[in-house]
Amino acid sequence: MKNRFNQHTFQAWMRNFKGVCKQLIVPFSIFQAIRTFLFPSTLDVLLLAIFIGLALAFHYEWL
């Protein structure tokens, strides 16, 4: 049986942390995209992919 997490049962600090991450992921992604276009490296591309994945996860409420 698959248990799903109820967002309302999280502790207060967890909800606050998630809210801060939601607000900061887009500016970090934009900064990382600019950095990747100017100075491309494997680490930059990987980090940009992770940031885009997190932004999509927050947008579609997968997390």
Secondary structure, 3 states (H helix, E strand, C coil): CCCCCCHHHCCHHHHHHHHHHHHHHHHHHHHHHHHHHHCCCHHHHHHHHHHHHHHHHHHCCCC
